[in-house]
Amino acid sequence: MAEFEETKKPRKGWKIALISLVALVIAGGGIGAATANSWLPDGLLTGPSASPTPTKTVEPTPEPTAAAVPAVIELKPATGTESVNPVSEITADVTNGTIFHAVLKETATGAVLDGELTVSDNKWTAKAPLKFDTAYTFDVTAVDSEGFKSTKVSTFTTVPATHEADAVMFPNDGDTVGVAQPLQFVFSEPVVNKEAVEKAIKITTSTGQQGSFRWYSDTLVRYRAADYWPANSKINVDMQLLGMDLGNGMIANFNKNYNVNIGNKVVMEADAGAHLVNIFVNDVLTKSYPATLGDEAFPSASGYIVLTNDQQRYATFKASTIGLKPGDPGDYGSVDVEYATRLSYSGIFIHQATTSAMPYLGVANLSHGCIGLSAEGASWVFNNMGAGDIVHTVNTPNETIAPTDGFGDWNIPYEQYASR
């Protein structure tokens, strides 16, 4: 009976164990609160632990962003382009993005050309002209709004050497010439677009003097004013022709600038009838010398001839150079002269007369068109006259020289000169 009753009563040890287990659960002994509550008797847990388990907050899934529009790169010139004009605008234009980097370089050497971005960073432009006859690589990378990069490359070549055109001017930069010197431009290739070339050559004088161009051929043009350049004035010639199409696909490869100084006004008046030359410096008679000019068979040219820049202290003249052959009347074979200053390309000079002609200075005309002077006269001309100074010959039956046989431009009235 005692044993039966004992089985009916709770044991103290059980109760203590239960209380200990509950305490362990409350202390967080590894079993979740929700699990403990599910099996404990009602009302066993009290206080904060008895509140419902908090529910986890689930963030809403973000909507997928729209796909980024790729950057589009347009390069000029397009890859594979040939004969690009070196002054053409070389550009990279980007839409839907900005330029990350741009490199324009010579393909062979790797030399890189400078360029600049616009404010919005979506256009790149080369700063300097390209070289002729050169291959280039244009490599551009752009980045879109999402940071994705794309690259485009153009390879191209510029105008080949076979289509380059150059030009030279006389006088040279820094030269001092006489008041009668026309400005001469010689082009390496025929010029079709003459009016455009004239507009691209800006000529400014310190005195404000205006002039006109005259084309003697497709490669030769000269410029002079109605009157001589004023003594001791200055001329600036600015030729901005780089990249200009002269015609027939020939492209000018230069810009050039010349400064020319004009010296004193020096004019020789040569009188074939009086066998005399008078030399005026700034309109003042400075020297007079007896002379011998061309004889009846070879009279001196009349009119105006500008001295060239060809002077020879010692020169040898050969009759064959003016078409004379052995046995021809007037054939003089070969003679040596001193102080020779060229007047024409056809062989007219001012020079010291030969020994045999010296007695005839101031008396008779014996030359083949040249102006023969004494040693004193010829040396004075040699040392004090030069390119751009002028000789005016009178009282000779011969015609004027051709305008391009040296510089015979002043034999053409300005009205005709300017009208071409």
C-alpha positions in Angstrom: 0.0 0.0 0.0 2.8 2.3 0.8 4.5 1.5 -2.5 1.2 2.2 -4.5 0.8 5.6 -2.9 4.4 6.4 -3.7 3.8 5.8 -7.4 0.8 8.1 -7.4 2.7 11.1 -6.0 5.0 13.2 -8.0 8.6 12.9 -7.1 10.5 15.9 -5.9 13.4 15.0 -8.1 11.2 15.1 -11.3 9.9 18.5 -10.5 13.3 19.9 -9.9 14.5 18.4 -13.2 11.7 19.9 -15.0 12.3 23.3 -13.5 16.0 23.0 -14.5 15.1 22.1 -18.0 12.9 25.1 -18.3 15.6 27.3 -17.0 18.0 25.8 -19.5 15.6 26.6 -22.4 15.0 30.1 -21.1 18.8 30.6 -20.9 19.1 29.7 -24.6 20.6 26.3 -24.3 20.3 25.7 -28.0 16.6 25.0 -28.4 14.6 27.7 -30.1 11.8 29.4 -28.1 9.2 28.4 -30.5 10.2 24.7 -30.1 10.2 24.9 -26.3 6.7 26.5 -26.1 5.2 23.8 -28.2 5.6 21.1 -25.6 5.7 22.9 -22.2 2.5 23.0 -20.1 0.3 26.1 -20.5 1.3 28.9 -18.2 4.7 27.4 -17.4 6.6 30.3 -19.2 6.0 33.8 -18.1 7.6 37.2 -18.9 9.2 38.3 -22.0 10.0 34.9 -23.3 6.3 34.2 -23.6 5.7 36.7 -26.4 5.2 35.4 -29.9 8.3 34.8 -32.1 9.0 37.9 -34.3 8.3 37.5 -38.0 11.3 38.0 -40.4 10.8 41.0 -42.7 11.3 40.2 -46.4 12.6 43.0 -48.7 10.7 43.2 -52.0 12.8 42.1 -55.0 14.0 45.1 -57.0 12.6 45.5 -60.5 15.3 44.7 -63.1 16.8 47.8 -64.7 16.4 48.5 -68.4 19.3 47.2 -70.6 22.0 49.9 -71.1 22.1 51.3 -74.7 25.6 50.6 -76.1 27.8 53.5 -77.0 28.1 54.1 -80.8 31.4 55.3 -82.2 31.7 57.0 -85.6 35.2 57.6 -86.9 36.2 59.9 -89.7 37.8 59.0 -92.0 36.3 55.5 -92.1 38.7 52.6 -92.0 40.3 51.7 -95.4 40.0 55.3 -96.8 42.9 56.3 -99.1 44.3 59.7 -100.2 42.9 61.5 -97.2 43.6 65.2 -97.4 46.1 66.1 -94.6 44.0 69.1 -93.5 40.7 67.0 -93.3 39.0 67.0 -90.0 39.9 63.8 -88.1 37.1 63.1 -85.6 35.6 60.5 -83.3 31.9 61.1 -82.4 30.2 59.1 -79.7 26.5 58.8 -79.0 25.0 57.1 -76.0 28.3 57.4 -74.1 31.5 59.3 -73.8 35.0 58.9 -75.1 37.2 56.9 -72.7 40.4 57.3 -74.7 41.4 58.2 -78.3 44.8 57.6 -80.0 45.7 58.8 -83.4 49.1 57.7 -84.5 51.4 57.1 -87.5 51.2 53.4 -88.1 54.8 53.0 -89.1 56.5 55.2 -86.4 54.0 55.1 -83.6 54.2 58.9 -83.3 51.0 60.1 -81.6 49.1 63.2 -82.6 47.5 65.6 -80.2 43.7 66.1 -80.1 41.1 67.6 -77.9 37.7 66.6 -76.4 34.6 68.8 -76.5 33.0 69.8 -73.2 30.6 66.9 -73.2 33.5 64.4 -73.8 31.7 62.8 -76.7 33.8 64.2 -79.6 37.5 64.1 -80.2 39.2 66.1 -82.9 42.9 66.0 -84.0 44.6 69.4 -83.5 47.3 69.4 -86.2 47.3 68.5 -89.9 48.5 65.1 -90.9 51.5 64.3 -93.0 51.4 63.5 -96.7 52.0 59.9 -97.9 51.5 58.4 -94.4 49.5 55.6 -92.9 47.5 56.3 -89.7 45.8 54.2 -87.0 42.9 55.8 -85.2 41.9 53.8 -82.0 39.0 55.0 -79.9 37.3 53.5 -76.9 34.0 54.7 -75.5 32.1 54.0 -72.3 28.3 53.9 -72.0 26.1 54.9 -69.0 26.5 51.5 -67.3 30.3 51.6 -67.6 30.6 49.1 -70.5 33.4 49.9 -73.0 33.5 49.4 -76.7 36.3 50.1 -79.2 36.6 51.0 -82.8 39.7 51.3 -85.0 40.1 53.1 -88.3 43.2 52.7 -90.5 43.7 55.1 -93.4 46.4 56.7 -95.6 46.9 60.3 -96.7 47.5 61.8 -100.2 50.4 60.0 -101.8 53.6 61.7 -102.9 52.5 61.4 -106.5 49.7 63.9 -105.8 51.6 66.4 -103.7 52.2 69.9 -105.1 54.8 72.4 -103.9 55.7 76.0 -104.9 58.7 78.3 -104.5 58.7 82.1 -104.6 61.4 84.5 -105.7 62.7 86.6 -104.0 63.5 84.3 -101.1 62.5 85.1 -97.6 64.7 87.9 -96.2 66.1 89.0 -99.5 66.6 92.6 -100.4 65.8 93.4 -104.0 65.3 96.4 -106.3 62.1 98.3 -106.8 61.2 96.6 -110.1 61.3 93.0 -108.9 58.0 91.2 -109.6 57.1 88.4 -107.1 57.4 85.1 -108.9 55.7 81.8 -107.9 56.6 78.6 -109.6 54.4 75.5 -108.9 55.6 72.0 -109.2 52.3 70.9 -110.7 49.8 72.6 -113.1 47.3 74.8 -111.4 43.7 74.6 -112.6 42.1 76.5 -109.7 44.0 79.7 -110.3 41.5 82.1 -108.7 41.5 80.0 -105.5 45.3 80.1 -105.4 45.4 83.9 -105.9 42.9 84.3 -103.0 45.1 82.1 -100.8 48.2 84.3 -101.4 47.9 87.4 -99.3 50.4 90.1 -100.2 50.8 93.1 -97.9 53.1 96.1 -98.5 54.3 98.5 -95.8 53.0 101.4 -98.1 49.6 99.8 -98.8 50.4 99.4 -102.4 48.2 97.0 -104.4 49.1 94.8 -107.3 47.8 92.1 -109.6 48.7 88.5 -110.6 49.5 87.4 -114.1 49.7 83.8 -115.1 52.3 83.1 -117.8 51.5 79.3 -117.7 49.8 76.8 -115.5 52.9 76.6 -113.3 54.2 80.2 -113.4 52.4 83.3 -111.9 53.9 86.7 -111.1 52.6 89.7 -109.1 53.5 93.3 -109.5 52.0 96.7 -108.9 51.2 99.5 -111.4 54.4 101.3 -110.3 57.7 100.2 -108.8 57.7 99.2 -105.2 58.6 102.3 -103.1 62.3 102.4 -102.2 63.1 100.9 -98.8 59.6 99.5 -98.3 58.7 96.0 -97.1 56.5 93.2 -98.5 55.0 90.3 -96.7 53.7 87.3 -98.7 51.6 84.8 -96.8 50.8 81.7 -98.7 48.1 79.6 -97.1 47.7 76.7 -99.6 48.2 73.6 -97.4 45.6 71.1 -98.5 44.2 73.1 -101.4 43.3 71.1 -104.4 45.1 72.8 -107.3 43.2 70.7 -109.8 43.5 67.2 -111.2 43.8 65.9 -107.6 47.0 67.7 -106.9 47.1 68.9 -103.3 49.3 71.7 -102.1 51.6 70.5 -99.4 52.7 73.8 -97.8 51.9 77.1 -96.1 54.8 79.6 -96.5 55.5 83.1 -95.4 58.0 85.4 -97.0 59.3 88.8 -95.9 61.0 90.8 -98.7 62.9 94.1 -98.3 63.0 96.6 -101.1 66.3 98.5 -101.4 67.1 101.8 -103.1 65.6 102.7 -106.5 68.4 102.0 -109.0 67.7 102.5 -112.7 70.1 102.3 -115.6 69.2 104.2 -118.7 71.1 102.7 -121.6 71.1 104.7 -124.8 72.2 102.7 -127.9 72.3 105.7 -130.0 74.5 107.7 -127.7 76.6 104.6 -126.7 76.1 105.7 -123.0 74.6 104.5 -119.8 73.4 106.8 -117.0 72.7 105.3 -113.6 70.2 106.9 -111.2 70.0 106.1 -107.5 66.7 107.2 -105.9 66.2 109.4 -109.0 69.6 111.1 -108.7 72.1 110.7 -111.5 75.0 108.9 -109.8 77.1 107.4 -112.6 77.7 107.7 -116.3 79.8 105.3 -118.4 80.5 105.0 -122.1 79.1 101.8 -123.5 78.8 99.5 -126.5 75.5 97.7 -127.1 74.3 95.3 -129.7 75.3 95.8 -133.3 73.1 95.9 -136.4 73.0 92.1 -136.7 72.3 91.6 -133.0 70.8 94.7 -131.7 70.1 95.1 -128.0 66.5 94.5 -126.8 64.5 97.6 -126.2 62.4 98.5 -123.3 62.7 97.4 -119.7 64.7 94.4 -118.3 65.0 93.6 -114.6 68.4 92.4 -113.4 68.4 88.8 -112.2 70.3 87.4 -109.3 72.9 85.7 -111.5 76.2 87.5 -111.2 79.6 85.9 -112.2 82.9 87.6 -111.4 84.4 85.6 -114.3 82.3 84.1 -117.1 82.9 82.3 -120.4 80.5 83.2 -123.2 80.1 80.7 -126.1 78.5 81.6 -129.4 76.9 78.1 -129.6 74.6 79.0 -126.6 72.8 81.6 -128.7 72.5 79.4 -131.8 75.7 80.4 -133.6 77.8 77.7 -135.3 81.3 77.8 -136.7 81.2 79.6 -140.0 78.0 81.5 -139.1 78.3 85.3 -139.5 78.9 86.7 -136.0 80.3 83.5 -134.6 82.8 84.5 -131.9 83.6 81.1 -130.6 84.3 81.5 -126.9 85.3 84.6 -125.0 86.2 85.2 -121.3 84.7 88.2 -119.6 84.6 89.8 -116.1 81.9 91.3 -113.9 79.0 89.7 -115.7 75.5 90.5 -114.4 72.7 88.6 -116.2 69.7 90.5 -117.7 68.0 87.7 -119.6 67.9 83.9 -119.7 68.7 84.1 -123.4 72.1 85.5 -122.7 72.0 89.3 -122.3 74.5 90.5 -119.8 76.1 93.7 -118.5 79.8 92.9 -118.4 83.3 94.3 -118.9 83.9 94.7 -122.6 86.5 92.5 -124.2 89.9 93.9 -124.9 89.2 94.3 -128.6 86.0 96.2 -127.8 87.5 98.6 -125.3 88.5 101.3 -128.0 84.8 101.4 -129.2 83.2 102.2 -125.8 81.1 105.3 -126.4 81.8 105.1 -130.1 80.1 102.2 -131.7 77.9 99.2 -130.9 79.8 95.9 -131.3 78.2 93.3 -129.0 75.7 90.5 -129.6 73.1 92.4 -127.5 75.0 92.8 -124.2 75.9 96.0 -122.6 79.7 96.3 -122.6 81.3 98.7 -120.1 84.8 99.6 -118.9 86.3 97.7 -116.0 85.2 100.6 -113.7 81.7 100.7 -115.0 81.1 96.9 -115.1 82.6 96.5 -111.6 80.4 99.3 -110.2 77.3 97.6 -111.6 78.5 94.2 -110.3 79.0 95.6 -106.8 76.1 98.1 -106.6 73.2 96.7 -108.7 71.4 93.4 -108.4 68.1 91.5 -108.6 65.2 93.9 -109.0 67.1 96.8 -110.3 66.2 97.8 -113.8 67.7 98.7 -117.2 65.8 100.8 -119.6 67.2 100.6 -123.1 66.3 103.1 -125.8 67.2 103.9 -129.4 67.6 100.3 -130.5 65.6 98.8 -133.3 65.0 95.5 -131.5 61.8 94.5 -129.8 61.4 94.0 -126.1 62.4 90.6 -124.6 59.7 88.1 -123.9 58.2 88.7 -120.4 59.6 85.4 -119.1 63.0 85.7 -120.7 64.2 87.0 -117.4 61.8 89.6 -116.0 60.3 91.6 -118.9 57.1 92.3 -117.0 57.4 96.1 -117.1 57.0 96.1 -120.9 53.4 95.1 -120.4 51.0 98.0 -119.5 49.5 97.4 -116.1 45.9 97.3 -117.5 46.9 94.4 -119.7 49.0 92.8 -117.0 46.2 92.8 -114.5 43.6 91.4 -117.0 45.9 88.4 -117.8 
